[in-house]
Amino acid sequence: MKTFNKNIILLALVIIIATLPLIIKSDADFGGADGEAKGVITEIAPDYKPWFSPIWEPPSGEIESVLFSLQAVIGSSIIAFYFGYMKGKRKSANN
Protein backbone atom coordinates (compact mmCIF):
# COMPACT_ATOMS: atom_id res chain seq x y z
CA MET A 1 0.00 0.00 0.00
CA LYS A 2 1.35 3.41 -0.93
CA THR A 3 2.29 5.90 1.76
CA PHE A 4 -0.23 8.43 0.42
CA ASN A 5 -3.08 5.92 0.76
CA LYS A 6 -2.00 5.03 4.30
CA ASN A 7 -1.94 8.73 5.23
CA ILE A 8 -5.44 9.27 3.81
CA ILE A 9 -6.76 6.28 5.75
CA LEU A 10 -5.09 7.48 8.96
CA LEU A 11 -6.45 11.00 8.47
CA ALA A 12 -9.96 9.61 7.94
CA LEU A 13 -9.64 7.53 11.12
CA VAL A 14 -8.50 10.57 13.13
CA ILE A 15 -11.45 12.59 11.87
CA ILE A 16 -13.87 9.76 12.69
CA ILE A 17 -12.41 9.27 16.17
CA ALA A 18 -12.56 13.01 16.88
CA THR A 19 -16.11 13.58 15.62
CA LEU A 20 -17.84 10.35 16.62
CA PRO A 21 -18.17 11.25 20.34
CA LEU A 22 -19.56 14.66 19.39
CA ILE A 23 -22.18 13.04 17.15
CA ILE A 24 -23.14 10.26 19.56
CA LYS A 25 -23.33 12.49 22.66
CA SER A 26 -24.33 15.79 21.08
CA ASP A 27 -26.02 17.06 24.26
CA ALA A 28 -23.18 16.09 26.64
CA ASP A 29 -21.07 18.54 28.60
CA PHE A 30 -17.43 17.84 27.79
CA GLY A 31 -15.82 19.40 30.85
CA GLY A 32 -12.21 19.17 31.88
CA ALA A 33 -10.68 16.80 34.39
CA ASP A 34 -9.90 19.65 36.82
CA GLY A 35 -13.56 20.28 37.54
CA GLU A 36 -14.23 16.58 38.03
CA ALA A 37 -11.27 16.22 40.40
CA LYS A 38 -12.46 19.17 42.48
CA GLY A 39 -15.89 17.60 42.81
CA VAL A 40 -14.46 14.24 43.91
CA ILE A 41 -12.11 15.87 46.44
CA THR A 42 -14.98 17.90 47.89
CA GLU A 43 -17.05 14.73 48.15
CA ILE A 44 -14.27 12.76 49.89
CA ALA A 45 -13.01 15.52 52.19
CA PRO A 46 -15.45 18.45 52.45
CA ASP A 47 -13.10 20.43 54.74
CA TYR A 48 -10.11 20.19 52.37
CA LYS A 49 -8.30 23.49 51.75
CA PRO A 50 -5.90 23.77 48.79
CA TRP A 51 -2.32 24.39 49.88
CA PHE A 52 -1.57 26.82 47.06
CA SER A 53 -3.36 29.06 44.60
CA PRO A 54 -2.51 30.08 41.02
CA ILE A 55 -0.10 32.98 40.55
CA TRP A 56 -2.30 34.41 37.80
CA GLU A 57 -5.72 33.32 36.63
CA PRO A 58 -6.94 34.35 33.15
CA PRO A 59 -9.82 36.83 33.27
CA SER A 60 -12.08 34.69 31.06
CA GLY A 61 -12.51 31.17 29.74
CA GLU A 62 -11.74 32.31 26.19
CA ILE A 63 -8.31 33.63 27.17
CA GLU A 64 -7.64 30.40 29.05
CA SER A 65 -8.56 28.42 25.92
CA VAL A 66 -6.28 30.58 23.75
CA LEU A 67 -3.36 30.08 26.14
CA PHE A 68 -3.98 26.34 26.23
CA SER A 69 -4.10 26.23 22.41
CA LEU A 70 -0.91 28.28 22.21
CA GLN A 71 0.80 25.83 24.54
CA ALA A 72 -0.34 22.93 22.33
CA VAL A 73 0.92 24.68 19.18
CA ILE A 74 4.33 25.40 20.69
CA GLY A 75 4.70 21.81 21.91
CA SER A 76 3.63 20.25 18.62
CA SER A 77 5.90 22.65 16.70
CA ILE A 78 8.89 21.53 18.74
CA ILE A 79 8.05 17.87 18.14
CA ALA A 80 7.47 18.45 14.40
CA PHE A 81 10.76 20.36 14.12
CA TYR A 82 12.60 17.51 15.83
CA PHE A 83 11.13 14.87 13.50
CA GLY A 84 11.84 17.04 10.43
CA TYR A 85 15.39 17.69 11.60
CA MET A 86 16.05 14.00 12.21
CA LYS A 87 14.59 13.04 8.82
CA GLY A 88 16.75 15.65 7.08
CA LYS A 89 19.79 14.49 8.99
CA ARG A 90 19.15 10.87 8.03
CA LYS A 91 18.49 11.83 4.41
CA SER A 92 21.71 13.83 4.14
CA ALA A 93 23.70 10.97 5.71
CA ASN A 94 22.39 8.54 3.07
CA ASN A 95 23.48 10.78 0.17
Secondary structure, DSSP 4 states (H G I P E B T S, - for coil): --HHHHHHHHHHHHHHHHHHHHHHTTT-----HHHHHHHHHHHH-TT---S---S---SSHHHHHHHHHHHHHHHHHHHHHHHHHHHHHHHHHH-
